Structures are given as C-alpha cells and as structure tokens.
Amino acid sequence: MQLTKDKVAILNYTLKDKDSNIMDQSDDATFSYIHGSKMLIPALENALEGKQAGDKVNLVIEPENAYGERDENRVQRVPRKMFPPEQELEVGMPFSSATPEGKAVNVVITAIEEHEVVIDGNHPLAGMALHFDIELIEVRDASEEELAHGHVHGPGGHQH
C-alpha cells in the first residue's frame, strides 16, 4: 500500500545536523502520523508521498523548506520584572508570550542577566539543514475515528 492522503504511516527516523550529530530519533516504530494532516513539515511529507512499507528515504531539507532562516529580530531583551518574581528562570526554558497584537508566540530563554532576560522567538531548528534517515515500517488506512480526531490511535484504540 502506498502512502497517500489519510493513510497512517509508522516509521523510524533519525534527524541529524550538518555535522552528523543526532538531534532526534525514533527507532522503535512508535512514530506515527496521518499523511496529509500537516503533522510534518511539507518538504518531509512530500518526500514520503507514494512510499511503501520497507522503503528507506534519506534526504536533506534546507532551512527555507524546513523552519526558515534565523531572524535576529525575533531575539529580544525584556525586563526581568515582566516575569513573576517567584518564577525561577533557566536558560533553555520555553514559554508562551504574546505579541502587542495579542498573537501567541513560543519563545525560549537564551540568557538571564540581572535586570533583563533574553528571549528567542525563532524555532529551535531555524537556520539548520535537516538531515533525515527514514524507514517506513507500516502504511495502513486511517480509521474513521483517527480521521475525525486528526491523529493516530495506538494499538487497542483511543489513548488520550
């Protein structure tokens, strides 16, 4: 069976950076998604389109087709007093913020100074070429329930 829209893909993958350092990995056939549901970046989903169980895919996705280039305008210094005084802050800590227009944005603390905190609104993988090694383990039809819920259910059904 070919991987097309509304099929469930179960796969193993390794994601590496340009220096072959492993950044993420799932090698136990636990990663699954519904193809065409926009759960993956489009370039990755396009590379898997039409593949079958047993197929292996090795590809490099450049930043402009992944999470974009880094935008230094998304790095800001904000006053420490914008955070609750009792909140313990750590470099690497993610949190949600809002733009002046009220749009939610995810940011990460990159530095903590006496009176200021540096936050970065770039995706952690922005500016990086993504090197994927993928093995498609299984392709099957998504159930009506999975399609209605927009995600794959594990063995035995609904697990959330």
N, C-alpha and C positions, 0 to 999 in steps of 0.2 A: 504494500500500500504506500502510495506517495504522500508526502507531507504537503498538504494544501490547507486552505482556509477551513477552520473549525475542526481540524484534526488535532489530537493530543500528541505531542512529541515528548518523549522521555529520552534524556541524553546525559552523557558525561561530557564535561568540558574542563579545559584548563585555560585560564586567561593569564597572559604574561605581558610584561612591559618590553620595551625595545632591547633591554639587556638580558632578556630571558628569565627575569625574576618572576616567580609565580605570585600573582596578585589575588587570584581567586580560583577556586577549584571545586568541582563536584564530580567525584569519580565512583559514586556508589549507586548510580541510576535513580537518584532521588530528585533530580531537577526535571520539572515538567512544566509545560505551558500549553495553552491553546493557540495554535498557529493562526495568525491574523487578528489576535486580540490586543495587539500593541503592547505586549508584555516585554518585548525585546526591542533594542534599537532597530530601526528599519533596515539598515545595511546587513545586520546579522540575520534578521528574519528572511530577507531576500536571498541570502546565501544558502539558507536551509530549504527554501521553497523547492518542492519536487523531489527532495531526497527521500531515501527509504531506510528502514531499519538495517543497520550494518554499515551504512555509508559513513565515511570519515571526511571531515571538512577542516582544512587548515586555511585560515585567512587572516589578513591584516586589515583592520579598519582604521583609516586615518582620522584624526581629530574632527575634521569638518563633517564626517559622516558618523561620528560617534557622539561625544558630549561637547563638541565645539572647542575652539581655542580658548585659552585662559584670557579673561578680561580683567585687567588690573583695576578697572573702575568698579568691580564687584568686591574689592577689598577695601574695607573701611575701618577707621578708628572711631570708636564710640566711647562716650564717658562710662567709666565703671559704675557710676550711680544709676545707669539705665537698668542694671541688674539688681535683683533683691539683695540687700546686704548679707543676708544669711545664706545665700546661694554660693556654694563652693564651686568655683570655676576652674576648669582644667583645659590646657591646650589639647585640641583634638575633639573637644566636646561639641556635639552637634545640637542645634536647637532651631526652632522656627521663629521668624521675625516677621514684620510686616513693612511693606513699603509705605511711603507717605500716602499713596492711593489706597492703602488697605489690602494690597495683594500679599498673600503669604509667600514667604521665601525661606528656604532652608539655608542655613549658614553654619560654618564651623569656626570655632575659636582657634586662631593661629598664634596669638601672643597675648600675654597678660602683663600689663605694666601697672605702675602704682595708681594712676588716675584714668587710664584708658585700656580698652580691650580691642584687639584687632580681630575683625571677623572677615571671613571669606565666603562670598556667595557663589563662587564657582563650584561646579560639580567636582568631586574629588578626582575624577578621571579626565577633566577638561585638559586639553592640550596634549593628550597622550595618544599615541597609536596603540591600538588594542590588538594583541596577537592571540588568536583563538585556535585551539586544537579541540575539535568536537567529534564525538562519536554518537551517532543516532542509534539508540538502543531499541526503541519501540515507536511505532506510529499506529494510532488507533483512532476510531471515531470518538468524538466527544459525546458524552451523554447529554440528554435534554437538560438535566439538572446542572451539569457543568456549564453548558452554554448559557443557561439562564443566570447562573451565579458569576460567570465570567472568569472562572478558574478551574483547575483540575482538582478533583477529589481523589483521595488516596484509596488504597485497597479497602473494600468494605463500605465505601461511600463517603458521606459528608463528614469532614473532620474539623469544623470550626464552629 
